[in-house]
Amino acid sequence: LVEINKISSTFEFADRALYEKACATYMNNKYKESLVLFHQIDTTKLIVKKTIPTINLLSNMSLAYSQLEDFHTSIRYLKEAERISNIQKDTNFLAFIYYNLGADYEVIKQLDKSILYHEKSYALAKNLSDLKLKVSVTSSLALVYNRLKNYKQSAKYWDEHRTLSDSLNDQNSIYQVAELEKKAALTIKQKEVEKLEATNQLRKTRFNFVILFSSLLLLLLVLILYFYRQKANSSKIISTKNAELDKLNKTKDQLFSIVSHDLRSSVNALKVSNANLKSLAEKKEYLQLDEKLEENSQIAGSTY
């Protein structure tokens, strides 16, 4: 009802929604309210005729009046529904209408008319598969004949009523068993689905774990490769620097060797020259002494 109330009155199928609302109101035992809603439906509209069969509307209104114990009005709507059903040759609905007419006439104690319509309903119901209708009609016929003190006919319909009731019970039992089997099958299917979902979830978890582990492993390999390259580059740089240092050390050693050789030569020359100077000074050979001093000066100059 809450959802139906949300439908706008300008909606194309608003009358159909109104009809459904009236039916729902009737099912909630609000018979007067349901009749108010039923009467609001404009049956002259073509769209209503297409979506709401007139006999359904008339029948439901009849039921509402019957619940309000306005049986004469109920019969009037049923008569109109009967007329339309005869034109449409709707046997199923006609059997139902005859049964309701018989029930209403029984309540207002017009038992002859009640028998007439119940017999009509019974005649049609025999060719139908609706066991519930057959059970209801035979029960009503048995009761009405009993009230008319026609006990023979009453007994006949009671016997048939019991037979049909047993068949209906058997049918209901079959339906119940079938329903139980259906529920069991659904339960098994649901368990299989749940098991499959659990298996899929486990597979998904494993897959996610593999992806995560692979990602971490790949990251670790990338880091190892990065640090290896860094180390290799560092080692290469160190090796280059060491080679340069070795080259510099060799150059330094050569330089020091040359300088040392030159120094030793100059120092030895000076030493020898100084010794000669000392000897000449002792001998007072001044002329040669000047020459040696000049020689020492040249040696010192070349050393510098």
Salt bridges, closest charged atoms under 4 A:
GLU3 OE2 - LYS6 NZ 3.50
ASP15 OD2 - LYS45 NZ 3.45
GLU20 OE2 - ARG16 NH2 2.71
GLU80 OE2 - ARG83 NH2 2.49
GLU106 OE2 - ARG147 NH1 3.90
ASP159 OD1 - ARG162 NH2 2.47
ASP262 OD1 - HIS261 ND1 3.74
GLU295 OE1 - LYS292 NZ 3.46
